[in-house]
C-alpha cells in the first residue's frame, strides 16, 4: 500500500516537471512569438483609436513608449509620423539589405491588415511587423524586436536541472511520509478486520491519525462490529433456546411413553395421564415447529394476506374464552371492555395470531396480580389495539431488541409457560406485512403495553 502511494506521488512529480520542461524550454520561443503577436495587435487597436484625435502624435508617442514598439504612419508618398526613437531594434524605413519591401507589398495587397516577420539588417535580429490600413490612403506600420531566446533558454535549462533534482528529492521525501501516514491507519484497520473475521468481536477499530475519512471508516466498522456481535449473540441464543424447546418435550414424550409401557401398562388411569402428557408435549412441539415455519415464511414474504372485514371485538372475545382455564385454575384475570364492536379490514387469521402471541407474552411477564388488560380505542380511521401486563417492565436499552427471536431481557433463558418464545418476532412481521403501526411502551415496575393499529371500517354498539 505505502509503496503504491509513494510511486503515485513520484509519477505525479515527474509529470509536473515534464510539463514545466516542455513549456519553459521546448516551446519557449513559440510562446514568446505568440505573446508578442497578441501584444502588437492590441497596440494596433490603440493606434487606430488614437489616430482619430487631433493630437494623435502625442498619444502615439505614449503608446510606443509604454509598449516598447515602433510606430510609423505613412501615405503612398512619404512618412507622416515615426516613433523609432523608442525601440532601437525595430525595422523602420526601407532600403538596401531588406529582404522585401513590406510597405509596398502591403499597400499593393489591398488588405486591411497583415503581419510580417523579417530580419533587421541593421541589428541582425528578427522583427515582427503589423501593417494596418487607416483610411484615406494612410497606413500604419507597427514593429517590435523579437529578442533571441537562446540565452534565456540556456539559463532556464540550467535552472530547471537544479529545480528538477531538488523537486525529485523533495518529492521522494514527502511521498515517503505521506504514504506512511496514509497506509498506517489502513494497515491497522485491516489487521482489526482480520481478527473480526475470525470471530473476535472485542476488537476496536482506530486509526491514530487525524484523517477525517479514515476516522469515519473506523467509526462505521466499529458500528458494524457491534451489530455483528449482537447477531452472533442472538444466533447462539436461538440455537440454545430452540434446542432447549425441542429437547424438553422430546424428553418428556420419551419418559412418559416408557412409563406408560413399563410401569403403568396395567393401570388404565395412570396410563391415560401419561398419554395426555405425551399429547400435550407433542402439541407443544408441533406449535414450535409451526411458529418457526410461519416466521420463515413471513420473513421471506411468501405468505399472501387474505384481507377481509371482520369484528375485532368479537375476535378478542373468542380468543379470551380459550384462556378461561387459566382464570379457573391459576387465578388469572383478563380485563376487556367489549361494549363497542369495531369492524376492521385485515387478514383475520394473522391478526388472531398476533393477538394470541401478545396475550401469551403478557401472561408470561405479568405481575403477581396476574392481570392482563386488552383495550380497543377508536382513532377515526384506525382502531388501536393495546395489550397490557402489570409486570416489572422493560429496560429502555432493551426496547428495540425484544422483537428479535428468543431475545430475553434478563438473558437467562427460561422456558415460556405459554407460547414458543418467537411470538413477538411473528407479531412484528405480520404487522409489517399489513403496513400497520406497532410498538411498545414500558416503565420499570409499572408494566408493559404492546400496541398496533388496524384499518377501521365501522363500529356497532352492543
Secondary structure, DSSP 8 states (H G I E B T S, - for coil): -HHHHHHHHHHHHHHHHHHHHIIIIITHHHHHHHHHHHHHHHHHHHHHHHHTSTTHHHHHHHHHHHHT-EEEEEESSSEEEE-GGG-TTS--S--TT-SS-HHHHHHHHT-SEEEEEEEETTTTEEEEEEEEEEETTEEEEEEEEE---HHHHHHHHHHHHHHHHHHHHHHHHHHHHHHHHHHHHHHHHHHHHHHHHTT-TT------S--HHHHHHHHHHHHHHHHHHHHHHHHHHHHHHHHHHHHHHHHHHHHHHHIIIIISSS-HHHHHHHHHHHHHHHHHHHHHHHHHHHHHHHHHT-----EEEEEHHHHHHHHHHTTHHHHHHH--EEEE--SEEEEEEEEHHHHHHHHHHHHHHHHHH--TT-EEEEEEEEETTEEEEEEEE-SS---GGGGGGTTSTT--TTSS----SSS-S-HHHHHHHHHHHHT--EEEEEETTTEEEEEEEEEEEEEEE-
